[in-house]
Amino acid sequence: MATIDCTLNALKVPGFSGYTPPFGTKITGSITPRDANNNVLAPFGFQRPKTVTETSTTTQIQAHSVFEIVAGGITLTLGNAAFTGCRVAVINSANSDATVKSASSPSMSITARAHESVHFEWVNGMWVVVNERAEFVDMIAYALDLGGRAHQESKKTVDQRIQTGIATIINRGVIAGITVEKSTTALRNISVLAGKFFMNGMESVCPAFPNSALVPDNYGNVTRYCYAYLYFNSGSIRFACTPLDGLVPDNGMALYRFSVPAGNSYQNDPYLNAVTMTDVRRVEAAYPVQFNSVAYVSVALPFNLLDAEYTVQLEILDYKGGYNQWPIIHADNKAANGFNLKAEGTLDAVRVRWTVFKPTL
């Protein structure tokens, strides 16, 4: 049976002859260079595993120690520890079980399973098994729980607590006139009468455009829609009609919507008698002094909130019109899933960066 030295007998601090550590048997007098080297390396020796190749016992264990059993079927007997809380780890790297016993009373005998480890702590004059694996698993679970909560809170902050986007408020309308009529002389043509309107932050005069736009034929089997609209082209006002199911371009202003029935074409309805016209103009006769309706755009939040108790911060990025026409932009009709952005003034195409803050989630 082999004996493993787990004492700190050789430990002496070089150059401090009067220093006496409170453990081990000390070398008296001067120490040799070899002793000094052993002293320097001693802590590393206790940190690294002591290899156990046969049934062995230890001396008093005076520092935290690690033993690696590399031969199966052997027994390792642990001596008493020098202090309360001293830790020992026994790693069984062999392919079969080994036994760990204690020299203390009451005695202890533990099976060290192959390729597993057992951990001990010196408490009340005896070695007790410390379930570090369970503690480690609990620690990992706790850390994952904290990490999960942190990730959840971080995701809430990124996705919900702070949400941002860009919206454009279109502020265009008719001041007077500019009504659309079906032509009675040109196939499927429409005309617009003269009048005044506001667009791009300024008031403009629209001349009459007789027989200037064409409502498309609908050879399909369902009703389809198109829009008559005004727009600027190289500074000049133009009148046009969108294709079926087409949208009014960003630089245009819708005037009327046309409902074109299925199978409606120039052969069976040359003067658009079966086509329904709907006035979609925004008429503001008192422009720019007073508006009947304030220009707005609806904003849908990317992530719904619990309620409408949130703050909206706004920043104007771009607009059409003069700087002296600076509008009042504000959020209105707030709900958990979105809000309206309103612009009180005469500027047009006002691009706004909005940011929603909801700290309490």
Legacy VTK file of the C-alpha trace (Angstrom):
# vtk DataFile Version 3.0
C-alpha trace
ASCII
DATASET POLYDATA
POINTS 361 float
0.000 0.000 0.000
1.389 3.386 -1.028
1.276 6.560 1.060
0.589 9.878 -0.659
2.142 12.933 1.000
-0.489 15.673 1.207
1.322 17.860 3.740
2.992 21.212 3.217
6.157 20.193 5.070
8.503 21.579 2.446
6.793 24.921 2.131
8.977 27.794 3.307
9.038 31.252 1.770
12.546 32.044 0.417
14.131 35.080 2.081
11.688 35.091 5.021
13.536 32.934 7.548
11.462 34.233 10.455
8.104 33.495 8.764
6.360 30.381 10.100
3.214 29.306 8.218
0.485 27.836 10.476
0.680 24.354 8.972
3.158 21.547 8.247
6.592 20.736 9.655
9.036 23.499 8.716
12.612 23.221 7.621
14.817 24.831 10.233
17.813 26.996 9.497
18.800 28.023 5.978
17.321 26.369 2.914
19.113 25.172 -0.182
18.318 26.342 -3.713
16.568 23.000 -4.249
14.395 23.642 -1.174
13.572 27.091 -2.480
12.594 25.597 -5.854
10.380 23.018 -4.137
8.761 25.801 -2.119
7.965 27.785 -5.234
6.506 24.709 -7.006
4.634 23.378 -3.982
1.334 25.251 -4.633
1.271 23.993 -8.205
1.754 20.442 -7.002
-1.310 20.724 -4.789
-3.412 22.245 -7.541
-2.637 19.489 -10.030
-4.095 15.949 -9.610
-2.049 13.356 -7.743
-2.071 10.149 -9.773
-3.221 7.023 -7.905
-2.149 3.753 -9.540
-2.673 1.339 -6.611
-4.519 1.048 -3.319
-3.212 4.002 -1.308
-3.691 6.120 1.773
-2.878 9.748 2.344
-1.188 11.697 5.076
-3.023 14.601 6.689
-4.465 16.706 3.868
-3.302 20.270 4.409
-4.635 21.931 1.202
-7.382 21.440 -1.322
-6.357 18.363 -3.314
-7.311 16.424 -6.436
-6.658 12.697 -6.922
-6.928 10.888 -10.255
-7.466 7.122 -10.040
-6.133 5.470 -13.177
-6.454 1.811 -12.145
-9.828 0.204 -11.444
-10.736 -1.866 -8.418
-8.406 -0.050 -5.982
-9.128 1.802 -2.746
-8.051 5.304 -1.766
-8.166 6.112 1.946
-8.238 9.811 2.802
-6.445 11.057 5.899
-7.915 13.767 8.102
-7.951 17.346 6.859
-6.009 20.159 8.521
-8.894 22.649 8.479
-12.664 22.870 8.161
-13.800 23.391 4.582
-10.835 21.601 3.016
-11.939 20.167 -0.336
-10.938 16.935 -2.082
-11.922 15.828 -5.584
-11.464 12.201 -6.635
-11.617 11.573 -10.394
-11.905 7.951 -11.520
-10.452 7.821 -15.027
-10.319 4.012 -14.997
-12.731 1.731 -16.836
-14.044 0.168 -13.616
-15.220 1.357 -10.209
-12.967 2.269 -7.313
-13.537 2.855 -3.581
-12.851 5.962 -1.518
-12.674 5.589 2.282
-11.836 7.835 5.187
-9.434 7.264 8.049
-11.602 9.404 10.324
-14.321 8.239 12.647
-17.087 7.735 11.790
-15.731 5.921 8.769
-16.901 6.551 5.235
-16.852 4.353 2.135
-17.972 5.688 -1.253
-17.930 4.044 -4.683
-16.248 6.178 -7.332
-17.894 5.123 -10.579
-15.792 4.652 -13.689
-15.249 7.905 -15.579
-16.982 9.941 -12.875
-15.874 12.150 -10.001
-16.690 12.405 -6.301
-16.202 15.546 -4.216
-15.631 15.761 -0.440
-15.454 18.497 2.155
-14.031 18.307 5.710
-16.853 19.241 8.116
-17.067 18.597 11.873
-14.074 16.265 11.904
-15.120 14.032 9.005
-15.305 13.855 5.249
-18.743 14.445 3.751
-19.763 14.043 0.127
-20.518 17.305 -1.667
-22.903 16.955 -4.599
-21.132 19.504 -6.763
-22.647 18.095 -9.927
-26.142 18.872 -8.674
-24.944 22.266 -7.499
-23.381 22.845 -10.887
-26.578 21.793 -12.686
-28.604 24.071 -10.411
-26.142 26.859 -11.075
-26.434 26.309 -14.832
-30.240 26.204 -14.597
-30.224 29.388 -12.548
-27.840 31.053 -14.987
-29.969 29.952 -17.931
-33.056 31.239 -16.169
-31.377 34.578 -15.543
-30.056 34.585 -19.084
-33.514 33.745 -20.412
-35.054 36.529 -18.402
-32.338 38.920 -19.495
-32.861 37.886 -23.117
-36.609 38.280 -22.717
-36.230 41.724 -21.178
-33.654 42.668 -23.821
-36.001 41.491 -26.560
-38.825 43.484 -24.995
-36.597 46.554 -25.061
-35.515 45.996 -28.671
-38.930 44.956 -30.002
-41.508 46.647 -27.784
-40.252 49.188 -25.266
-38.616 51.241 -28.010
-40.203 51.050 -31.476
-39.422 53.385 -34.341
-40.246 53.973 -37.979
-40.843 56.591 -40.689
-44.220 57.792 -41.959
-45.207 60.356 -44.598
-48.166 62.674 -44.169
-49.743 63.767 -47.466
-51.422 67.192 -47.273
-53.200 67.912 -50.583
-56.680 69.012 -51.544
-59.059 71.011 -53.705
-59.896 74.633 -52.906
-62.486 75.163 -55.625
-63.706 73.493 -58.825
-61.714 70.653 -60.343
-64.694 68.365 -60.899
-64.446 65.434 -63.304
-66.995 64.665 -66.031
-67.529 61.843 -68.485
-67.133 62.809 -72.129
-70.114 62.633 -74.444
-68.068 63.001 -77.625
-64.874 60.945 -77.119
-64.857 57.196 -76.441
-64.336 56.416 -72.724
-62.757 59.826 -72.124
-63.041 61.973 -69.018
-62.466 65.698 -68.500
-61.587 67.884 -65.515
-62.931 71.414 -65.053
-60.763 74.344 -63.989
-60.249 75.246 -60.364
-57.740 75.730 -57.581
-55.925 73.179 -55.432
-52.994 72.885 -53.023
-50.121 70.437 -53.325
-46.403 70.453 -52.505
-47.042 73.132 -49.885
-48.395 75.717 -52.342
-51.636 76.872 -53.938
-52.002 76.264 -57.692
-54.508 76.959 -60.451
-55.689 74.025 -62.506
-56.822 74.724 -66.088
-59.561 72.705 -67.725
-58.498 69.459 -69.371
-61.288 68.378 -71.767
-61.212 64.772 -72.956
-57.710 64.364 -71.540
-57.786 60.975 -69.814
-59.042 57.535 -70.766
-60.852 55.037 -68.497
-59.493 51.551 -69.327
-61.639 48.699 -70.627
-62.331 45.810 -68.262
-62.337 42.467 -70.042
-62.233 40.540 -66.784
-65.078 38.841 -64.900
-65.024 41.081 -61.771
-65.452 44.808 -61.149
-62.194 46.703 -61.131
-61.224 50.245 -60.134
-59.141 53.157 -61.388
-58.548 56.768 -60.297
-58.557 60.143 -62.020
-55.831 62.358 -60.592
-53.753 65.520 -60.965
-49.967 65.576 -60.879
-46.995 67.794 -61.677
-44.662 66.993 -64.541
-41.618 69.256 -64.927
-43.489 72.010 -63.115
-46.629 71.721 -65.258
-49.994 70.370 -64.097
-51.232 67.201 -65.781
-54.485 65.177 -65.635
-54.529 61.374 -65.985
-56.245 58.112 -65.046
-54.531 55.104 -63.489
-54.650 51.610 -64.999
-57.245 49.236 -63.542
-56.355 48.434 -59.918
-53.506 50.935 -60.187
-52.486 53.354 -57.440
-52.193 57.106 -57.707
-48.451 57.901 -57.899
-46.715 59.586 -54.970
-46.613 62.918 -56.825
-50.341 62.843 -57.605
-53.651 63.749 -55.958
-56.711 61.520 -56.369
-59.933 63.209 -57.545
-62.444 60.479 -58.451
-62.632 56.684 -58.288
-64.220 54.769 -61.191
-65.873 51.373 -60.715
-65.587 49.563 -64.044
-67.932 46.526 -64.236
-66.830 43.154 -65.548
-66.807 43.019 -69.343
-67.158 46.785 -69.677
-65.402 48.099 -72.792
-65.614 50.672 -75.564
-67.683 48.220 -77.675
-70.590 47.967 -75.203
-70.132 51.194 -73.168
-68.307 53.847 -75.216
-69.402 56.771 -73.005
-69.013 55.104 -69.603
-72.730 55.033 -68.804
-72.310 51.855 -66.718
-69.174 53.111 -64.974
-69.759 54.576 -61.505
-67.898 57.724 -60.469
-67.148 58.400 -56.772
-65.846 61.775 -55.619
-62.784 61.200 -53.379
-61.538 64.799 -53.365
-60.524 66.464 -50.102
-62.187 69.858 -50.421
-60.803 72.706 -48.249
-62.532 75.883 -49.407
-60.973 78.039 -46.637
-57.366 76.987 -47.364
-54.945 78.040 -45.913
-56.783 79.776 -43.049
-58.917 76.857 -41.937
-59.117 73.127 -42.681
-62.219 70.965 -42.518
-60.070 67.906 -41.931
-56.483 67.642 -40.723
-54.036 65.648 -42.857
-52.949 62.442 -41.171
-51.423 59.025 -41.697
-52.150 55.866 -39.705
-49.122 54.141 -38.148
-49.274 50.440 -37.239
-46.816 49.422 -34.519
-44.538 46.511 -35.483
-45.222 44.958 -32.050
-48.483 45.453 -30.163
-48.273 46.962 -26.679
-50.412 46.213 -23.623
-52.231 49.539 -23.761
-52.102 53.072 -25.192
-50.076 54.520 -22.294
-46.903 55.220 -24.259
-44.929 58.245 -25.388
-44.398 59.175 -29.050
-41.380 61.295 -30.000
-41.430 62.918 -33.459
-38.740 64.307 -35.777
-39.445 65.945 -39.155
-37.021 64.600 -41.763
-38.285 66.149 -45.011
-41.207 68.079 -46.484
-42.449 70.042 -49.490
-43.150 73.714 -48.948
-41.508 76.687 -47.287
-39.752 76.712 -43.927
-42.114 79.432 -42.720
-44.963 76.918 -43.106
-43.572 74.697 -40.322
-46.452 72.489 -39.139
-47.550 71.133 -35.784
-47.117 67.349 -35.850
-48.696 65.289 -33.105
-49.798 61.720 -32.346
-53.512 61.130 -31.922
-55.958 58.233 -31.471
-53.328 56.115 -29.732
-54.117 52.428 -29.313
-52.164 49.337 -28.300
-51.516 48.500 -31.969
-50.866 51.954 -33.430
-51.765 55.635 -33.690
-52.418 58.478 -36.136
-49.879 61.153 -37.028
-51.540 64.490 -37.779
-50.037 67.578 -39.430
-51.679 70.939 -38.825
-50.382 73.349 -41.464
-49.785 73.634 -45.195
-46.608 71.590 -45.720
-46.970 68.519 -47.936
-45.226 65.109 -48.068
-43.985 65.547 -44.501
-41.649 62.636 -43.655
-41.601 62.010 -39.927
-39.471 59.669 -37.855
-41.574 58.436 -34.937
-40.268 56.662 -31.841
-42.515 54.996 -29.284
-41.343 54.595 -25.666
-43.079 52.167 -23.302
-40.742 51.431 -20.340
-43.312 49.560 -18.238
-43.712 46.133 -19.865
LINES 1 362
361 0 1 2 3 4 5 6 7 8 9 10 11 12 13 14 15 16 17 18 19 20 21 22 23 24 25 26 27 28 29 30 31 32 33 34 35 36 37 38 39 40 41 42 43 44 45 46 47 48 49 50 51 52 53 54 55 56 57 58 59 60 61 62 63 64 65 66 67 68 69 70 71 72 73 74 75 76 77 78 79 80 81 82 83 84 85 86 87 88 89 90 91 92 93 94 95 96 97 98 99 100 101 102 103 104 105 106 107 108 109 110 111 112 113 114 115 116 117 118 119 120 121 122 123 124 125 126 127 128 129 130 131 132 133 134 135 136 137 138 139 140 141 142 143 144 145 146 147 148 149 150 151 152 153 154 155 156 157 158 159 160 161 162 163 164 165 166 167 168 169 170 171 172 173 174 175 176 177 178 179 180 181 182 183 184 185 186 187 188 189 190 191 192 193 194 195 196 197 198 199 200 201 202 203 204 205 206 207 208 209 210 211 212 213 214 215 216 217 218 219 220 221 222 223 224 225 226 227 228 229 230 231 232 233 234 235 236 237 238 239 240 241 242 243 244 245 246 247 248 249 250 251 252 253 254 255 256 257 258 259 260 261 262 263 264 265 266 267 268 269 270 271 272 273 274 275 276 277 278 279 280 281 282 283 284 285 286 287 288 289 290 291 292 293 294 295 296 297 298 299 300 301 302 303 304 305 306 307 308 309 310 311 312 313 314 315 316 317 318 319 320 321 322 323 324 325 326 327 328 329 330 331 332 333 334 335 336 337 338 339 340 341 342 343 344 345 346 347 348 349 350 351 352 353 354 355 356 357 358 359 360
